Amino acid sequence: MEYVAVLLPSLVVGLLFWFAMKSIFNADKSERQAEAQAQAEAEAQAASPGDRTDPESNR
């Protein structure tokens, strides 16, 4: 029983660290996916010149 009392705090801290790192990596992954999607949408919008209005083209 004394082994559990000695090892339990380390295990709990290790699990908390693991969950925190997992959360950080998942947030980073989601952010990268959102950034890639926004970049693709911006490139698609720039590729279709008929959909946007350019104030200099009305001169």
N, CA, C and O of each residue as an XYZ file, in Angstrom:
236
protein
N       0.814     -1.203      0.000
C       0.000      0.000      0.000
C       0.854      1.262      0.000
O       0.452      2.291     -0.543
N       2.016      1.179      0.602
C       2.866      2.366      0.625
C       3.439      2.674     -0.751
O       3.799      3.819     -1.021
N       3.531      1.670     -1.633
C       3.981      1.933     -2.999
C       2.967      2.786     -3.751
O       3.343      3.662     -4.530
N       1.696      2.532     -3.521
C       0.638      3.319     -4.165
C       0.704      4.764     -3.688
O       0.581      5.694     -4.485
N       0.898      4.947     -2.393
C       0.978      6.298     -1.835
C       2.183      7.055     -2.382
O       2.143      8.279     -2.507
N       3.245      6.339     -2.705
C       4.447      6.979     -3.236
C       4.286      7.283     -4.731
O       4.699      8.346     -5.197
N       3.692      6.362     -5.473
C       3.603      6.513     -6.928
C       2.389      7.303     -7.404
O       2.419      7.870     -8.495
N       1.342      7.350     -6.624
C       0.106      7.995     -7.055
C       0.283      9.477     -7.407
O      -0.216      9.889     -8.454
N       0.949     10.291     -6.614
C       1.112     11.704     -7.004
C       1.831     11.876     -8.345
O       1.453     12.723     -9.154
N       2.859     11.077     -8.570
C       3.581     11.161     -9.842
C       2.693     10.747    -11.008
O       2.739     11.367    -12.071
N       1.899      9.724    -10.824
C       0.989      9.278    -11.885
C      -0.060     10.341    -12.188
O      -0.365     10.599    -13.352
N      -0.603     10.949    -11.160
C      -1.621     11.984    -11.362
C      -1.030     13.184    -12.093
O      -1.645     13.706    -13.023
N       0.142     13.622    -11.686
C       0.797     14.747    -12.366
C       1.124     14.373    -13.809
O       0.963     15.189    -14.716
N       1.579     13.156    -14.019
C       1.867     12.703    -15.378
C       0.623     12.683    -16.248
O       0.678     13.081    -17.411
N      -0.489     12.228    -15.709
C      -1.742     12.226    -16.469
C      -2.221     13.640    -16.756
O      -2.688     13.912    -17.863
N      -2.120     14.535    -15.805
C      -2.499     15.934    -16.036
C      -1.642     16.555    -17.133
O      -2.149     17.277    -17.992
N      -0.352     16.273    -17.101
C       0.540     16.778    -18.142
C       0.164     16.211    -19.500
O       0.156     16.933    -20.497
N      -0.149     14.918    -19.543
C      -0.517     14.281    -20.805
C      -1.792     14.909    -21.378
O      -1.856     15.207    -22.570
N      -2.809     15.109    -20.525
C      -4.050     15.725    -20.995
C      -3.829     17.162    -21.456
O      -4.416     17.590    -22.450
N      -2.999     17.898    -20.754
C      -2.710     19.279    -21.149
C      -2.006     19.317    -22.501
O      -2.371     20.118    -23.361
N      -1.012     18.471    -22.701
C      -0.291     18.445    -23.974
C      -1.194     17.983    -25.113
O      -1.122     18.511    -26.223
N      -2.038     17.004    -24.836
C      -2.981     16.531    -25.851
C      -3.925     17.656    -26.262
O      -4.219     17.824    -27.446
N      -4.394     18.414    -25.297
C      -5.284     19.536    -25.574
C      -4.578     20.609    -26.410
O      -5.159     21.151    -27.350
N      -3.351     20.905    -26.070
C      -2.585     21.909    -26.816
C      -2.364     21.453    -28.253
O      -2.546     22.238    -29.184
N      -1.975     20.203    -28.446
C      -1.732     19.701    -29.800
C      -3.019     19.651    -30.620
O      -2.996     19.948    -31.815
N      -4.128     19.284    -30.009
C      -5.402     19.277    -30.729
C      -5.828     20.686    -31.117
O      -6.346     20.895    -32.214
N      -5.619     21.648    -30.236
C      -5.945     23.035    -30.557
C      -5.075     23.540    -31.703
O      -5.560     24.241    -32.591
N      -3.787     23.184    -31.685
C      -2.889     23.587    -32.757
C      -3.302     22.960    -34.079
O      -3.264     23.612    -35.123
N      -3.693     21.706    -34.033
C      -4.137     21.001    -35.241
C      -5.385     21.671    -35.823
O      -5.479     21.885    -37.031
N      -6.332     21.994    -34.955
C      -7.558     22.657    -35.408
C      -7.256     24.029    -35.992
O      -7.843     24.419    -37.001
N      -6.353     24.757    -35.368
C      -5.974     26.080    -35.861
C      -5.311     25.993    -37.225
O      -5.578     26.813    -38.104
N      -4.446     24.999    -37.404
C      -3.792     24.828    -38.705
C      -4.808     24.461    -39.792
O      -4.702     24.936    -40.922
N      -5.790     23.621    -39.457
C      -6.814     23.259    -40.427
C      -7.659     24.475    -40.793
O      -7.980     24.671    -41.965
N      -8.019     25.287    -39.816
C      -8.809     26.490    -40.084
C      -8.013     27.472    -40.928
O      -8.562     28.095    -41.837
N      -6.736     27.616    -40.640
C      -5.890     28.517    -41.422
C      -5.758     28.031    -42.862
O      -5.807     28.834    -43.794
N      -5.593     26.729    -43.048
C      -5.493     26.176    -44.398
C      -6.799     26.373    -45.164
O      -6.777     26.680    -46.355
N      -7.926     26.200    -44.494
C      -9.212     26.396    -45.144
C      -9.406     27.860    -45.529
O      -9.882     28.150    -46.627
N      -9.049     28.775    -44.650
C      -9.166     30.201    -44.956
C      -8.247     30.580    -46.106
O      -8.620     31.378    -46.966
N      -7.050     30.014    -46.124
C      -6.111     30.286    -47.212
C      -6.666     29.766    -48.540
O      -6.565     30.444    -49.562
N      -7.250     28.568    -48.526
C      -7.811     28.005    -49.755
C      -8.991     28.840    -50.247
O      -9.140     29.055    -51.450
N      -9.821     29.307    -49.332
C     -10.947     30.155    -49.729
C     -10.465     31.480    -50.299
O     -11.036     31.975    -51.271
N      -9.429     32.061    -49.716
C      -8.879     33.315    -50.219
C      -8.281     33.130    -51.603
O      -8.445     33.987    -52.471
N      -7.588     32.018    -51.814
C      -7.017     31.749    -53.134
C      -8.106     31.500    -54.170
O      -7.989     31.933    -55.317
N      -9.169     30.801    -53.766
C     -10.269     30.548    -54.699
C     -10.979     31.842    -55.060
O     -11.391     32.031    -56.204
N     -11.123     32.730    -54.089
C     -11.780     34.007    -54.359
C     -10.898     34.878    -55.249
O     -11.410     35.588    -56.115
N      -9.603     34.835    -55.054
C      -8.690     35.619    -55.882
C      -8.621     35.060    -57.299
O      -8.343     35.804    -58.239
N      -8.869     33.771    -57.467
C      -8.790     33.149    -58.784
C     -10.011     33.448    -59.643
O      -9.942     33.333    -60.867
N     -11.123     33.829    -59.029
C     -12.324     34.129    -59.806
C     -12.550     35.639    -59.830
O     -13.203     36.181    -58.939
N     -12.011     36.325    -60.848
C     -12.092     37.790    -60.886
C     -13.500     38.333    -61.139
O     -13.746     39.508    -60.869
N     -14.419     37.534    -61.639
C     -15.763     38.025    -61.920
C     -16.618     38.202    -60.679
O     -17.622     38.912    -60.729
N     -16.256     37.586    -59.581
C     -17.058     37.636    -58.376
C     -16.784     38.848    -57.500
O     -17.571     39.145    -56.601
N     -15.717     39.533    -57.735
C     -15.380     40.660    -56.868
C     -15.500     41.974    -57.636
O     -15.460     42.006    -58.866
N     -15.643     43.021    -56.895
C     -15.730     44.348    -57.521
C     -14.452     45.083    -57.238
O     -14.013     45.181    -56.092
N     -13.861     45.598    -58.283
C     -12.620     46.331    -58.172
C     -12.900     47.799    -58.484
O     -13.300     48.108    -59.607
N     -12.707     48.707    -57.541
C     -13.037     50.120    -57.778
C     -12.191     50.742    -58.886
O     -12.643     51.692    -59.525
N     -10.996     50.248    -59.134
C     -10.154     50.818    -60.191
C     -10.613     50.382    -61.579
O     -10.275     51.050    -62.557
N     -11.355     49.311    -61.706
C     -11.788     48.854    -63.020
C     -12.983     49.672    -63.522
O     -13.330     49.558    -64.698
N     -13.615     50.478    -62.696
C     -14.777     51.284    -63.100
C     -14.354     52.625    -63.702
O     -15.223     53.418    -64.063
N     -13.104     52.899    -63.821
C     -12.638     54.187    -64.359
C     -12.767     54.260    -65.841
O     -12.417     55.277    -66.441
